[in-house]
Amino acid sequence: MMDFFQEQMKREQQDKLERYRVLNRNVRKGEILFTGSSLMEQFPVNELLMTNGMNQVIYNRGIGGFTTIDMLQYMEEMVFGTEPSTIFINIGTNDIGKPDYQLETLMERYEEIISRIQERLPEARINMMAYYPVNETDKLPDEEWAKTMFVTRTNENITIANAAVEKLAEKMGCRFINVNRGLTDERGKLKKEFTIEGIHMYANGYQVVLENLKQYL
């Protein structure tokens, strides 16, 4: 079952990459880019912009299931093809969720992503977003893949990783944005009313994130 799930995800990821290649031929250069994994892909940013009466042009190139390794492989589709002036990145939570997760390795790959962007798009403003908290108490599907969701993807590891991302942003001359204000309950977990299954969020959670991002858009 896991092999089938993985194969299906790979096909979906390749489909998204092909759609992005086509979309990138028609974008307006010099606009805002959101890029990263599913936590960025599922950000309904354009609908929220309309709801909030905002007129920024934002292209979303997030891909569910992607790690820093995947992003390094597909920088053209996920970053360079839109030639953005401002970039918001949320990549690495799937790295944290892997059994062999190591913070140092994640930061090395993240630094390589930033270095490539700075080399190719030296004028672009790069914003590195904090990883969202999780709520491992929420019910997950009774599937094999779900049993390992919160083994390493814990709020403790996420907090440590966010501190490392903030330090990396300072080192690379980027902006770190803590977008988590208002997302957590009294225990520091992602509020239940915001989350689908403990990791991904509904639009109400993303509205909170947008409020935290408005001053940077």
PyMOL commands that set and color helices and strands:
alter all, ss='L'
color gray80, all
select helices_A, chain A and resi 2-23+38-41+45-51+68-73+75-78+80-82+93-96+103-120+145-148+155-172+192-194+203-216
alter helices_A, ss='H'
color red, helices_A
select strands_A, chain A and resi 32-36+58-62+86-90+125-129+175-177
alter strands_A, ss='S'
color yellow, strands_A
deselect
rebuild
show_as cartoon
